[in-house]
Amino acid sequence: MKTTIKLSLALAAAILVFAQAANAQVSGNSYAGGDRNQGDLDKLQQSVGVTINLETILQLNGPKDANVAFIFDEIEEFKKGIRGEDPTMNGLYKSAGVTNGVQNFSVAATVNWKLDWRADVDGDEVLGVNAGGERKQTLALNNVGAKFATDSKINRPTDEGAVALSSKDFTVIKRAGSESNIGDHDDNQFSVAWRVGTMERASNSATPSMNGASLLEQKIGSESFKFEVVFTLSQDDPWVK
């Protein structure tokens, strides 16, 4: 969608020509001094309709590499989890254990907006990619989460803590109070710091918290899990229900 502003500039020229012609006739008319019989000079005004359409633009720009990969290959990682912004847990782990752990996004919008996320799966668990026969390990979605951070005062995360993932839409970023977050990509930037198995609690009671048990305690076993996370941008104005 594009913002379109349509003005009939040719009409202005037409009005000017019309006015000049009218003045010429008045000056040459013997009745121009106030006589009621002015013939076709009775109509000296013309209205012009102007239409301006400001259309809705919502654009979400994500990272060039839209993939996040976690590898748990140390016992401490199974016990404490992996955080995208601190993958080695202050040097406790030998390996980083994550690729693209922190990703950057931006929004361009001509209306106020909010951002939701959800896992593109059915239910609250994801089945391992090697499922078959006796191999049917599942991973609870709330083992996966993220911390969201914005770069301006016009936007804020809905929770300052870690937000657990689920299969239902949950708003993670919106405008701050009565502020307007209409703007270009430079005005609306935010980051997503992914995490798995960190057992963190959300700051607000209404926010989904991450699983309180470690991956080791859940006894999932060795398996690979793969699924997609959907980010949805939508208008956030009081007249939009």
Buried (B, 14 or more C-beta within 10 A) or exposed (E): EEEEEEEEEEEEEEEEEEEEEBEEEBEEBEEEEEEEEBEEBEEEEEEEEEEEEEEEEBBBEEBEEEEBEBEBEBEBBBEBBBBBBBBBBEEEBEEEBBEBBBBBBBBBBBBBBBBBBBBEBEEBBBBBEEEEEEEEBBBBBBBBBBBBBBBBEBBBBBBBBBBBBBBEEBBBBBBEEEBEBBBEBEBBBBBBBBBBBBBBEBBEEEBBBBBEEBBBEBEBEEBEBEBEBEBEBEBBEEEEE
